[in-house]
């Protein structure tokens, strides 16, 4: 899974936010580094990620992805 519709955004540590998304019956989360100039995606918005970046707002905005995507339900 490399993207989906955002269902949760949560700060997990200083400089680290989790974006949880769903695509069909699959759920996945990514950690991102916040950027005040860019902002964050909205709940319900489609996102996708590749090569260390998370894209949103019709690919007009991007955030730095931290580590690998993962199933947040297993944590």
C-alpha positions in Angstrom: 0.0 0.0 0.0 1.4 3.4 -0.9 -1.5 5.7 -0.1 -5.1 6.2 0.7 -7.7 8.4 2.4 -6.6 10.0 5.7 -8.6 8.8 8.7 -6.3 10.1 11.5 -3.5 12.6 12.1 -1.7 12.6 15.4 1.4 14.1 16.9 3.5 11.2 18.3 6.7 13.0 19.3 8.4 16.4 18.8 8.8 16.8 15.1 7.0 13.5 14.3 3.4 13.1 13.3 1.5 9.9 12.2 -0.9 10.0 9.3 -3.2 6.9 9.2 -5.0 6.1 6.0 -7.3 3.5 4.5 -7.5 2.1 1.0 -10.4 -0.3 0.6 -10.0 -2.7 3.5 -6.3 -2.0 4.0 -5.0 0.4 6.6 -1.5 1.9 6.8 0.3 4.7 8.5 3.3 6.8 7.8 5.3 9.2 10.0 6.0 12.6 8.7 8.1 15.6 9.7 5.8 18.6 10.0 6.4 21.7 8.0 4.5 24.9 9.0 4.9 26.4 5.5 3.2 23.4 3.9 0.7 22.3 6.5 -0.9 18.9 6.9 -3.4 17.0 4.8 -7.1 17.1 5.9 -9.1 14.2 7.2 -10.6 12.4 4.2 -8.0 13.7 1.8 -6.1 11.3 -0.5 -2.4 11.0 0.1 0.4 8.8 -1.3 4.1 8.4 -0.7 7.2 7.5 -2.5 11.0 8.1 -2.1 10.8 9.6 1.3 8.0 12.0 0.6 4.3 12.1 1.3 2.2 13.9 -1.3 -1.2 15.5 -0.9 -3.4 18.4 -2.1 -3.4 17.1 -5.6 0.4 16.5 -5.5 0.9 20.2 -4.9 2.3 19.7 -1.4 4.7 17.3 0.2 6.1 16.4 3.6 9.2 14.4 4.5 8.4 10.8 5.3 10.2 9.3 8.3 11.0 5.6 8.2 8.8 3.0 6.6 5.0 2.8 6.3 3.5 0.3 8.7 0.2 -1.3 10.0 -0.7 0.9 13.0 -3.1 -1.8 14.3 -0.2 -4.1 15.1 1.5 -1.7 17.5 
